[in-house]
Amino acid sequence: MSEEAMREEVAQAVEVAANKAAEEEISKLAEFESAIDETLASGYLDDTLTVTDADGVAQVLPVLDSEPISHLVEGLEAVGGSANVFVHTSAGVVALSVVEYKPNEEE
């Protein structure tokens, strides 16, 4: 096998492994989001949802501790800068209250 063919084979194997890891991460996040949705529907987390937007809606942002922090920041930006964040960790679920995130506003 030539060196070029070996490099191509290694590159393909790396791509397959990366795709599989990404699929597993997406599956874990979807499962966690579903669990949060079910718990929210039960009313169990009502007292935990302390952050609301200007309309009084409690935005919820579930994330995995294995995700890059940039995903959390993007999620916060998508919901207007404040949210009740639930982080799935190996030790359980952590609830964070992000009251204000305004990256483009001067202080």
KOLSE-128751 format. One line per field, with one value per residue: x negated, y negated, z negated of N, C-alpha, C in turn; residue in three letters; chain. Coordinates in pm, whole numbers, plus 50000, padded with zeros to 5 digits. Layout:
N
neast: X / ... .
nnorth: Y / ... .
nup: Z / ... .
caeast: X / ... .
canorth: Y / ... .
caup: Z / ... .
ceast: X / ... .
cnorth: Y / ... .
cup: Z / ... .
resn: ALA / ... .
chain: A / ... .
//
This chain:
107
neast: 49915 / 49941 / 49795 / 49959 / 50211 / 50240 / 50254 / 50493 / 50671 / 50643 / 50739 / 51005 / 51090 / 51063 / 51253 / 51489 / 51493 / 51514 / 51762 / 51926 / 51889 / 51998 / 52264 / 52337 / 52315 / 52513 / 52735 / 52729 / 52776 / 53031 / 53178 / 53143 / 53265 / 53527 / 53585 / 53570 / 53783 / 54001 / 53987 / 54029 / 54292 / 54423 / 54423 / 54246 / 54009 / 54080 / 54027 / 53758 / 53715 / 53614 / 53535 / 53668 / 53785 / 53852 / 54118 / 54209 / 54159 / 54005 / 53712 / 53551 / 53252 / 53102 / 52790 / 52495 / 52221 / 52004 / 52007 / 51872 / 51801 / 51878 / 52115 / 52298 / 52290 / 52383 / 52640 / 52746 / 52742 / 52929 / 53169 / 53204 / 53030 / 53076 / 53143 / 53262 / 53042 / 52969 / 52738 / 52610 / 52420 / 52165 / 52207 / 52466 / 52741 / 52700 / 52829 / 52828 / 52860 / 52878 / 52876 / 52822 / 52676 / 52487 / 52309 / 52235 / 52270 / 52153 / 52005 .
nnorth: 50116 / 49782 / 49479 / 49257 / 49376 / 49498 / 49273 / 49164 / 49366 / 49354 / 49093 / 49125 / 49308 / 49152 / 48955 / 49108 / 49191 / 48941 / 48854 / 49049 / 48995 / 48737 / 48792 / 48947 / 48755 / 48574 / 48738 / 48785 / 48524 / 48475 / 48666 / 48570 / 48317 / 48398 / 48524 / 48302 / 48151 / 48320 / 48313 / 48042 / 48020 / 48157 / 47980 / 47987 / 47841 / 47579 / 47394 / 47367 / 47223 / 46934 / 46724 / 46502 / 46373 / 46049 / 46076 / 46240 / 46506 / 46808 / 46890 / 47186 / 47364 / 47644 / 47810 / 48006 / 48107 / 48173 / 48025 / 47757 / 47436 / 47236 / 47324 / 47295 / 47016 / 46938 / 47043 / 46889 / 46638 / 46688 / 46705 / 46455 / 46368 / 46426 / 46698 / 47007 / 47236 / 47573 / 47808 / 48110 / 48333 / 48575 / 48623 / 48555 / 48324 / 47981 / 47669 / 47349 / 46999 / 46764 / 46440 / 46211 / 46165 / 45993 / 45961 / 45774 / 45523 / 45221 / 45159 .
nup: 50000 / 50088 / 49953 / 49983 / 50025 / 49777 / 49611 / 49702 / 49626 / 49346 / 49304 / 49382 / 49186 / 48957 / 49012 / 49012 / 48743 / 48617 / 48712 / 48598 / 48325 / 48315 / 48382 / 48159 / 47957 / 48035 / 48007 / 47728 / 47637 / 47744 / 47603 / 47341 / 47365 / 47412 / 47167 / 46997 / 47102 / 47040 / 46762 / 46717 / 46810 / 46612 / 46406 / 46203 / 46207 / 46178 / 45963 / 45997 / 46224 / 46241 / 46400 / 46629 / 46946 / 47102 / 47160 / 46965 / 47000 / 46923 / 47040 / 47141 / 47147 / 47233 / 47197 / 47263 / 47058 / 47204 / 47431 / 47632 / 47486 / 47651 / 47769 / 47562 / 47533 / 47788 / 47772 / 47564 / 47687 / 47888 / 47746 / 47647 / 47444 / 47176 / 46959 / 46818 / 46747 / 46795 / 46717 / 46817 / 46644 / 46556 / 46293 / 46245 / 46285 / 46331 / 46245 / 46381 / 46353 / 46587 / 46600 / 46754 / 47064 / 47276 / 47531 / 47729 / 47637 / 47507 / 47190 .
caeast: 50000 / 49860 / 49810 / 50077 / 50329 / 50249 / 50302 / 50635 / 50742 / 50643 / 50828 / 51142 / 51118 / 51080 / 51382 / 51594 / 51493 / 51564 / 51906 / 51992 / 51886 / 52094 / 52397 / 52360 / 52335 / 52646 / 52832 / 52729 / 52839 / 53174 / 53233 / 53145 / 53369 / 53655 / 53602 / 53599 / 53919 / 54095 / 53983 / 54095 / 54435 / 54476 / 54427 / 54146 / 53902 / 54137 / 53956 / 53619 / 53713 / 53615 / 53503 / 53770 / 53756 / 53937 / 54257 / 54239 / 54136 / 53882 / 53637 / 53476 / 53143 / 53030 / 52661 / 52412 / 52092 / 51903 / 52016 / 51787 / 51867 / 51935 / 52253 / 52376 / 52298 / 52473 / 52775 / 52789 / 52769 / 53050 / 53288 / 53210 / 52930 / 53103 / 53205 / 53243 / 52955 / 52955 / 52618 / 52601 / 52283 / 52155 / 52252 / 52607 / 52782 / 52674 / 52912 / 52764 / 52945 / 52804 / 52967 / 52797 / 52558 / 52493 / 52170 / 52208 / 52305 / 52044 / 52043 .
canorth: 50000 / 49661 / 49386 / 49174 / 49458 / 49517 / 49146 / 49154 / 49461 / 49298 / 48977 / 49178 / 49366 / 49040 / 48893 / 49199 / 49182 / 48808 / 48854 / 49133 / 48920 / 48628 / 48852 / 48986 / 48630 / 48523 / 48829 / 48756 / 48395 / 48491 / 48741 / 48479 / 48217 / 48466 / 48543 / 48169 / 48118 / 48400 / 48262 / 47911 / 48043 / 48206 / 47870 / 48012 / 47741 / 47444 / 47309 / 47353 / 47131 / 46800 / 46624 / 46485 / 46264 / 45931 / 46120 / 46330 / 46645 / 46868 / 46960 / 47301 / 47402 / 47764 / 47833 / 48113 / 48055 / 48205 / 47930 / 47638 / 47321 / 47156 / 47368 / 47229 / 46874 / 46927 / 47070 / 46770 / 46534 / 46725 / 46684 / 46318 / 46333 / 46474 / 46831 / 47107 / 47333 / 47702 / 47873 / 48253 / 48373 / 48714 / 48628 / 48518 / 48205 / 47855 / 47559 / 47219 / 46887 / 46661 / 46327 / 46117 / 46186 / 45897 / 45955 / 45665 / 45397 / 45164 / 45141 .
caup: 50000 / 50096 / 49842 / 50012 / 50000 / 49633 / 49556 / 49737 / 49541 / 49211 / 49307 / 49385 / 49054 / 48864 / 49044 / 48964 / 48597 / 48579 / 48740 / 48497 / 48199 / 48328 / 48374 / 48019 / 47882 / 48073 / 47945 / 47583 / 47616 / 47771 / 47490 / 47227 / 47392 / 47392 / 47023 / 46941 / 47145 / 46960 / 46625 / 46720 / 46826 / 46485 / 46311 / 46099 / 46211 / 46176 / 45868 / 46042 / 46338 / 46182 / 46502 / 46733 / 47039 / 47087 / 47172 / 46854 / 47041 / 46870 / 47144 / 47088 / 47236 / 47189 / 47261 / 47208 / 47012 / 47304 / 47543 / 47618 / 47424 / 47760 / 47788 / 47458 / 47568 / 47903 / 47723 / 47490 / 47785 / 47960 / 47664 / 47601 / 47345 / 47040 / 46964 / 46714 / 46815 / 46730 / 46769 / 46784 / 46613 / 46513 / 46154 / 46238 / 46358 / 46263 / 46294 / 46376 / 46391 / 46660 / 46597 / 46862 / 47147 / 47385 / 47579 / 47822 / 47574 / 47425 / 47049 .
ceast: 49910 / 49887 / 49934 / 50206 / 50350 / 50302 / 50451 / 50720 / 50752 / 50739 / 50974 / 51182 / 51142 / 51215 / 51498 / 51605 / 51550 / 51715 / 51982 / 51998 / 51988 / 52237 / 52433 / 52388 / 52474 / 52755 / 52843 / 52802 / 52990 / 53243 / 53245 / 53254 / 53507 / 53685 / 53636 / 53742 / 54023 / 54102 / 54051 / 54246 / 54499 / 54491 / 54322 / 54040 / 53953 / 54062 / 53811 / 53607 / 53724 / 53588 / 53612 / 53731 / 53855 / 54086 / 54299 / 54221 / 54003 / 53815 / 53552 / 53374 / 53072 / 52899 / 52590 / 52279 / 51981 / 51906 / 51919 / 51867 / 51932 / 52080 / 52345 / 52396 / 52394 / 52617 / 52830 / 52823 / 52901 / 53177 / 53292 / 53118 / 52958 / 53178 / 53179 / 53168 / 52947 / 52840 / 52616 / 52454 / 52282 / 52206 / 52400 / 52635 / 52760 / 52762 / 52837 / 52864 / 52858 / 52899 / 52947 / 52667 / 52574 / 52352 / 52137 / 52238 / 52189 / 52094 / 52031 .
cnorth: 49877 / 49571 / 49298 / 49251 / 49479 / 49389 / 49128 / 49246 / 49410 / 49180 / 49022 / 49236 / 49257 / 48973 / 48978 / 49190 / 49049 / 48800 / 48935 / 49060 / 48806 / 48680 / 48892 / 48863 / 48573 / 48608 / 48804 / 48626 / 48405 / 48565 / 48652 / 48373 / 48276 / 48484 / 48409 / 48129 / 48191 / 48348 / 48126 / 47927 / 48089 / 48094 / 47881 / 47903 / 47597 / 47349 / 47283 / 47248 / 46987 / 46690 / 46622 / 46370 / 46150 / 45966 / 46214 / 46477 / 46694 / 46949 / 47069 / 47343 / 47524 / 47781 / 47950 / 48054 / 48084 / 48111 / 47814 / 47522 / 47233 / 47197 / 47304 / 47082 / 46853 / 46949 / 46950 / 46656 / 46561 / 46699 / 46544 / 46280 / 46372 / 46606 / 46908 / 47220 / 47460 / 47776 / 48017 / 48288 / 48520 / 48731 / 48595 / 48394 / 48082 / 47749 / 47428 / 47113 / 46782 / 46544 / 46234 / 46151 / 46095 / 45878 / 45833 / 45527 / 45348 / 45140 / 44997 .
cup: 50000 / 49977 / 49861 / 49985 / 49851 / 49566 / 49583 / 49650 / 49396 / 49204 / 49307 / 49250 / 48950 / 48887 / 48994 / 48811 / 48550 / 48602 / 48636 / 48364 / 48202 / 48319 / 48231 / 47934 / 47911 / 48009 / 47795 / 47554 / 47639 / 47657 / 47366 / 47244 / 47369 / 47244 / 46955 / 46978 / 47062 / 46816 / 46617 / 46728 / 46696 / 46382 / 46202 / 46092 / 46200 / 46083 / 45908 / 46153 / 46290 / 46284 / 46607 / 46823 / 47017 / 47095 / 47060 / 46886 / 46985 / 46980 / 47079 / 47193 / 47180 / 47267 / 47193 / 47164 / 47111 / 47423 / 47522 / 47559 / 47531 / 47789 / 47685 / 47492 / 47686 / 47861 / 47647 / 47585 / 47857 / 47880 / 47602 / 47487 / 47202 / 47050 / 46836 / 46783 / 46731 / 46798 / 46722 / 46764 / 46572 / 46370 / 46138 / 46321 / 46271 / 46326 / 46274 / 46418 / 46458 / 46677 / 46715 / 46933 / 47268 / 47439 / 47664 / 47763 / 47489 / 47284 / 47008 .
resn: MET / SER / GLU / GLU / ALA / MET / ARG / GLU / GLU / VAL / ALA / GLN / ALA / VAL / GLU / VAL / ALA / ALA / ASN / LYS / ALA / ALA / GLU / GLU / GLU / ILE / SER / LYS / LEU / ALA / GLU / PHE / GLU / SER / ALA / ILE / ASP / GLU / THR / LEU / ALA / SER / GLY / TYR / LEU / ASP / ASP / THR / LEU / THR / VAL / THR / ASP / ALA / ASP / GLY / VAL / ALA / GLN / VAL / LEU / PRO / VAL / LEU / ASP / SER / GLU / PRO / ILE / SER / HIS / LEU / VAL / GLU / GLY / LEU / GLU / ALA / VAL / GLY / GLY / SER / ALA / ASN / VAL / PHE / VAL / HIS / THR / SER / ALA / GLY / VAL / VAL / ALA / LEU / SER / VAL / VAL / GLU / TYR / LYS / PRO / ASN / GLU / GLU / GLU .
chain: A / A / A / A / A / A / A / A / A / A / A / A / A / A / A / A / A / A / A / A / A / A / A / A / A / A / A / A / A / A / A / A / A / A / A / A / A / A / A / A / A / A / A / A / A / A / A / A / A / A / A / A / A / A / A / A / A / A / A / A / A / A / A / A / A / A / A / A / A / A / A / A / A / A / A / A / A / A / A / A / A / A / A / A / A / A / A / A / A / A / A / A / A / A / A / A / A / A / A / A / A / A / A / A / A / A / A .
//
